[in-house]
Protein backbone atom coordinates (compact mmCIF):
# COMPACT_ATOMS: atom_id res chain seq x y z
CA UNK A 1 0.00 0.00 0.00
CA UNK A 2 1.11 3.54 -0.69
CA UNK A 3 -0.55 6.73 0.48
CA UNK A 4 0.33 9.86 -1.46
CA UNK A 5 -0.37 12.96 0.60
CA UNK A 6 -1.64 16.13 -1.04
CA UNK A 7 1.60 17.91 -0.13
CA UNK A 8 3.50 15.32 -2.22
CA UNK A 9 1.57 15.90 -5.44
CA UNK A 10 2.96 17.70 -8.48
CA UNK A 11 0.90 20.73 -9.53
CA UNK A 12 1.08 21.43 -13.26
CA UNK A 13 -0.80 23.85 -15.48
CA UNK A 14 -0.65 22.61 -19.08
CA UNK A 15 -2.98 25.41 -20.25
CA UNK A 16 -4.45 28.65 -18.88
CA UNK A 17 -7.76 26.82 -18.40
CA UNK A 18 -6.39 23.78 -16.56
CA UNK A 19 -4.60 22.88 -13.34
CA UNK A 20 -3.66 19.24 -12.65
CA UNK A 21 -2.46 17.69 -9.41
CA UNK A 22 -0.49 14.52 -10.19
CA UNK A 23 -0.20 12.00 -7.36
CA UNK A 24 3.09 10.12 -7.88
CA UNK A 25 3.02 6.44 -7.03
CA UNK A 26 5.75 3.83 -7.24
CA UNK A 27 3.58 1.64 -9.49
CA UNK A 28 4.30 1.58 -13.24
CA UNK A 29 0.91 0.12 -14.16
CA UNK A 30 -1.45 2.87 -12.96
CA UNK A 31 -1.48 6.53 -11.94
CA UNK A 32 -3.99 9.10 -10.74
CA UNK A 33 -4.52 12.85 -10.93
CA UNK A 34 -7.13 15.51 -10.25
CA UNK A 35 -7.80 18.23 -12.82
CA UNK A 36 -9.68 21.50 -12.55
CA UNK A 37 -10.89 22.67 -15.95
CA UNK A 38 -12.30 26.17 -16.49
CA UNK A 39 -12.61 26.53 -20.24
CA UNK A 40 -11.19 24.06 -22.76
CA UNK A 41 -8.28 21.63 -22.57
CA UNK A 42 -6.44 21.53 -24.79
CA UNK A 43 -7.27 25.04 -25.86
CA UNK A 44 -6.93 23.99 -29.54
CA UNK A 45 -7.07 20.55 -31.10
CA UNK A 46 -7.27 17.33 -29.12
CA UNK A 47 -5.24 15.41 -26.55
CA UNK A 48 -4.29 11.78 -27.07
CA UNK A 49 -2.57 9.20 -24.87
CA UNK A 50 -0.54 6.96 -27.17
CA UNK A 51 -0.06 4.11 -24.71
CA UNK A 52 -2.47 4.62 -21.79
CA UNK A 53 -6.15 3.99 -21.27
CA UNK A 54 -7.87 6.58 -19.08
CA UNK A 55 -10.86 6.57 -16.76
CA UNK A 56 -12.16 9.96 -15.65
CA UNK A 57 -14.80 10.68 -13.01
CA UNK A 58 -16.54 14.06 -12.65
CA UNK A 59 -16.16 15.11 -9.01
CA UNK A 60 -17.90 18.48 -9.36
CA UNK A 61 -19.33 20.76 -12.00
CA UNK A 62 -20.18 19.86 -15.58
CA UNK A 63 -18.95 20.22 -19.12
CA UNK A 64 -18.38 18.33 -22.32
CA UNK A 65 -16.03 15.66 -23.63
CA UNK A 66 -15.16 16.30 -27.27
CA UNK A 67 -13.89 14.00 -30.01
CA UNK A 68 -13.05 15.12 -33.55
CA UNK A 69 -16.61 14.18 -34.60
CA UNK A 70 -18.84 14.85 -31.57
CA UNK A 71 -19.31 16.41 -28.13
CA UNK A 72 -21.20 14.88 -25.21
CA UNK A 73 -22.41 16.48 -22.00
CA UNK A 74 -20.84 15.22 -18.78
CA UNK A 75 -22.04 15.97 -15.27
CA UNK A 76 -21.30 15.30 -11.61
CA UNK A 77 -20.92 11.56 -11.03
CA UNK A 78 -20.34 10.60 -14.67
CA UNK A 79 -17.47 8.29 -15.61
CA UNK A 80 -15.69 8.55 -18.95
CA UNK A 81 -13.52 5.82 -20.50
CA UNK A 82 -10.94 6.98 -23.05
CA UNK A 83 -9.08 4.27 -24.96
CA UNK A 84 -5.42 4.62 -25.89
CA UNK A 85 -5.01 6.46 -29.18
CA UNK A 86 -8.43 8.13 -28.89
CA UNK A 87 -8.48 11.90 -29.40
CA UNK A 88 -10.38 14.01 -26.85
CA UNK A 89 -10.79 17.45 -25.31
CA UNK A 90 -12.52 18.68 -22.14
CA UNK A 91 -14.56 21.87 -21.81
CA UNK A 92 -16.65 23.46 -19.09
CA UNK A 93 -16.22 24.17 -15.41
CA UNK A 94 -15.46 20.95 -13.58
CA UNK A 95 -13.14 18.96 -11.38
CA UNK A 96 -12.32 15.44 -12.52
CA UNK A 97 -10.33 12.54 -11.13
CA UNK A 98 -8.33 10.72 -13.82
CA UNK A 99 -6.58 7.37 -13.68
CA UNK A 100 -4.39 6.02 -16.47
CA UNK A 101 -3.05 2.53 -17.09
CA UNK A 102 -0.23 2.09 -17.72
CA UNK A 103 1.06 5.00 -15.66
CA UNK A 104 0.76 8.44 -17.26
CA UNK A 105 3.88 9.73 -19.01
CA UNK A 106 3.96 13.27 -20.38
CA UNK A 107 6.01 12.18 -23.42
CA UNK A 108 3.18 9.92 -24.64
CA UNK A 109 0.46 12.59 -24.08
CA UNK A 110 0.19 14.29 -27.46
CA UNK A 111 -1.74 17.40 -28.50
CA UNK A 112 -3.00 17.06 -32.09
CA UNK A 113 -3.91 20.34 -33.77
TARA-V790228 format. One record per residue. N is the residue number from 1. PHI is phi in whole degrees, 0 to 359 (NA if undefined). Layout:
# TARA-V790228
n: <N;N>
phi: <PHI;PHI>
This chain:
# TARA-V790228
n: <1;2;3;4;5;6;7;8;9;10;11;12;13;14;15;16;17;18;19;20;21;22;23;24;25;26;27;28;29;30;31;32;33;34;35;36;37;38;39;40;41;42;43;44;45;46;47;48;49;50;51;52;53;54;55;56;57;58;59;60;61;62;63;64;65;66;67;68;69;70;71;72;73;74;75;76;77;78;79;80;81;82;83;84;85;86;87;88;89;90;91;92;93;94;95;96;97;98;99;100;101;102;103;104;105;106;107;108;109;110;111;112;113>
phi: <NA;222;252;254;284;306;292;267;284;259;268;231;232;287;203;301;272;222;235;235;253;268;257;286;245;277;276;270;266;203;214;221;204;240;237;254;240;229;131;232;226;291;298;225;76;220;269;206;262;296;237;244;270;226;245;237;229;281;276;201;78;201;178;222;248;251;238;300;242;201;219;234;292;228;224;316;90;281;246;235;256;239;283;300;83;274;274;205;212;253;211;128;232;204;243;231;262;235;231;239;220;296;314;300;224;304;291;256;263;250;258;255;271>
